[in-house]
């Protein structure tokens, strides 16, 4: 097993306790890493609450809200092609 004691790891994409990102975070934690996670904030605080419910299973060192604002619609999603 890897020894990640004292190393920092940032895990993104934890949606719930069945997500791949959650499994990765658990394995990194077991290897000794300090875990930081990101989440998309919403008005009701749903994602932050989910992470707070999962956090007793890990010791989260960092909890980062990710601020994202889309300026233009993606041309890849456009049906005008």
Long-range contacts (C-beta under 8 A, 24 or more apart in sequence): 1-30, 1-31, 2-31, 3-31, 3-32, 4-28, 4-31, 4-32, 4-33, 5-31, 5-32, 5-33, 6-32, 6-34, 7-32, 7-33, 7-34, 8-33, 8-34, 8-36, 8-61, 8-62, 9-33, 9-34, 9-35, 9-36, 10-36, 10-37, 10-38, 10-62, 10-64, 11-35, 11-36, 11-37, 11-38, 12-37, 12-38, 12-66, 14-39, 14-50, 14-51, 14-54, 15-50, 16-50, 17-54, 22-54, 25-58, 26-57, 26-58, 29-58, 29-59, 34-59, 34-61, 34-62, 35-59, 35-60, 35-61, 35-62, 36-60, 36-61, 36-62, 36-63, 36-64, 37-62, 37-63, 37-64, 38-64, 38-65, 38-66, 39-63, 39-64, 39-65, 39-66, 40-65, 40-66, 40-68, 41-65, 41-66, 41-67
